[in-house]
């Protein structure tokens, strides 16, 4: 058996590079500015729920980072956009409470968490946006994903 060369970095597969995540965020924020929305916080998570990139606009309130992450993390955890989770669960308080407990409080059941898919339709991450109304947050997330050349789930177009 050959010895391991600890000086050579291990090559890890990256489905969603930092450059693409940053482009998604910048496009989402450009969409927000074009629509004169409130200050936003935008996060991109990899498929494991880890932060790749995050921006919080000046004037975005203190909890916005946690809310944006919670929207994206919940979408990944449930395997559907956060809007789908909200629509499916409706007013089911027991289920919402169960998800909150199971996720350690990380799940935020509000639209604005959108799944990112590659060219083959495989989910590779999620974008979470917060700061304006949920509809506007979701639109900015979708705009950002599409501008970077990826598929958004949902894609209303």
Wavefront OBJ file of the C-alpha trace (Angstrom):
o trace
v 0.000 0.000 0.000
v 1.346 3.408 -0.995
v 1.829 5.938 1.793
v -0.543 8.874 1.869
v 1.038 12.131 0.810
v -0.311 14.626 3.330
v 1.142 17.535 1.369
v -1.223 17.012 -1.555
v -4.713 18.389 -1.004
v -7.589 15.959 -1.238
v -9.783 16.724 -4.224
v -13.395 17.239 -3.206
v -16.247 17.412 -5.702
v -17.903 20.819 -5.770
v -21.328 20.977 -7.402
v -21.934 24.598 -6.448
v -18.771 26.733 -6.498
v -18.377 29.967 -4.564
v -18.306 31.966 -7.802
v -21.766 30.660 -8.785
v -23.162 31.188 -5.276
v -21.860 34.762 -5.258
v -23.397 35.392 -8.687
v -26.763 34.133 -7.411
v -26.639 36.478 -4.445
v -25.606 39.486 -6.511
v -28.385 38.830 -9.051
v -30.969 38.382 -6.280
v -29.935 41.697 -4.744
v -30.001 43.408 -8.154
v -33.555 42.129 -8.626
v -34.473 43.558 -5.226
v -32.974 46.958 -5.996
v -34.748 47.060 -9.389
v -38.047 46.496 -7.555
v -37.209 48.950 -4.739
v -37.630 46.295 -2.036
v -36.636 46.560 1.612
v -33.028 45.582 2.430
v -32.511 41.844 1.947
v -30.362 39.093 3.341
v -29.516 36.318 0.874
v -27.770 33.025 1.586
v -26.712 30.097 -0.603
v -26.359 26.670 1.018
v -24.781 23.566 -0.473
v -26.803 20.353 -0.599
v -25.616 19.462 2.902
v -27.056 22.684 4.312
v -23.728 24.471 4.797
v -23.300 28.140 3.965
v -21.362 28.825 0.763
v -22.036 32.564 0.596
v -24.149 35.158 2.363
v -24.788 38.883 2.023
v -26.807 41.129 4.301
v -27.673 44.529 2.867
v -27.230 47.657 4.947
v -30.403 48.177 6.949
v -31.289 44.476 7.084
v -32.367 43.672 10.641
v -30.545 41.460 13.127
v -32.390 38.133 12.722
v -32.401 38.162 8.923
v -29.361 35.895 8.612
v -31.013 33.186 10.713
v -34.313 33.548 8.828
v -32.649 33.314 5.392
v -30.662 30.254 6.450
v -33.798 28.699 7.977
v -35.789 29.140 4.779
v -33.069 27.536 2.632
v -32.244 24.836 5.193
v -35.910 23.888 5.556
v -36.286 23.595 1.782
v -33.296 21.258 1.616
v -34.427 19.275 4.639
v -37.923 18.721 3.285
v -36.845 18.263 -0.338
v -39.152 20.993 -1.605
v -39.194 24.778 -1.735
v -40.284 26.433 1.478
v -43.474 27.603 -0.263
v -44.349 23.945 -0.909
v -43.799 23.074 2.739
v -46.060 25.930 3.825
v -48.759 24.964 1.314
v -48.597 21.281 2.229
v -48.697 21.795 5.989
v -51.111 24.717 6.006
v -52.166 25.438 9.563
v -51.014 22.080 10.933
v -49.552 23.382 14.162
v -48.549 19.901 15.428
v -46.546 19.218 12.259
v -44.934 22.670 12.245
v -43.974 22.183 15.890
v -42.593 18.727 15.135
v -40.455 20.119 12.307
v -39.216 22.937 14.530
v -38.176 20.426 17.197
v -36.698 17.909 14.738
v -34.612 20.635 13.093
v -33.402 22.122 16.350
v -35.267 25.317 15.527
v -33.495 25.775 12.182
v -36.609 25.338 10.006
v -38.398 28.562 8.995
v -41.791 27.810 7.366
v -42.072 30.861 5.089
v -41.743 31.217 1.298
v -38.317 32.412 0.181
v -36.355 29.146 0.354
v -35.797 27.916 -3.213
v -33.972 24.766 -4.294
v -31.103 24.979 -6.800
v -30.896 22.250 -9.441
v -28.139 21.500 -11.927
v -28.673 20.919 -15.652
v -29.891 17.374 -14.989
v -32.456 18.483 -12.408
v -30.495 17.204 -9.388
v -30.747 19.398 -6.279
v -27.338 20.836 -5.410
v -28.280 23.489 -2.857
v -30.766 26.173 -1.891
v -31.108 29.938 -1.731
v -32.826 31.648 1.182
v -33.988 35.261 0.962
v -35.624 37.444 3.592
v -36.291 41.115 4.195
v -39.375 41.981 2.167
v -42.653 40.099 1.718
v -42.369 36.347 1.196
v -43.532 36.582 -2.442
v -40.854 39.172 -3.246
v -38.217 37.194 -1.319
v -39.006 34.081 -3.357
v -38.936 35.994 -6.664
v -35.484 37.392 -5.872
v -34.205 33.903 -5.012
v -35.518 32.523 -8.310
v -34.084 35.467 -10.267
v -30.677 34.928 -8.663
v -30.584 31.195 -9.373
v -31.633 31.601 -12.996
v -29.208 34.481 -13.618
v -26.337 32.213 -12.539
v -27.377 29.570 -15.082
v -29.032 27.051 -12.765
v -32.593 25.766 -12.439
v -34.833 27.052 -9.655
v -37.347 24.765 -7.955
v -40.048 26.093 -8.095
v -39.754 27.802 -11.434
v -43.023 29.561 -12.201
v -41.899 30.422 -15.759
l 1 2 3 4 5 6 7 8 9 10 11 12 13 14 15 16 17 18 19 20 21 22 23 24 25 26 27 28 29 30 31 32 33 34 35 36 37 38 39 40 41 42 43 44 45 46 47 48 49 50 51 52 53 54 55 56 57 58 59 60 61 62 63 64 65 66 67 68 69 70 71 72 73 74 75 76 77 78 79 80 81 82 83 84 85 86 87 88 89 90 91 92 93 94 95 96 97 98 99 100 101 102 103 104 105 106 107 108 109 110 111 112 113 114 115 116 117 118 119 120 121 122 123 124 125 126 127 128 129 130 131 132 133 134 135 136 137 138 139 140 141 142 143 144 145 146 147 148 149 150 151 152 153 154 155 156 157
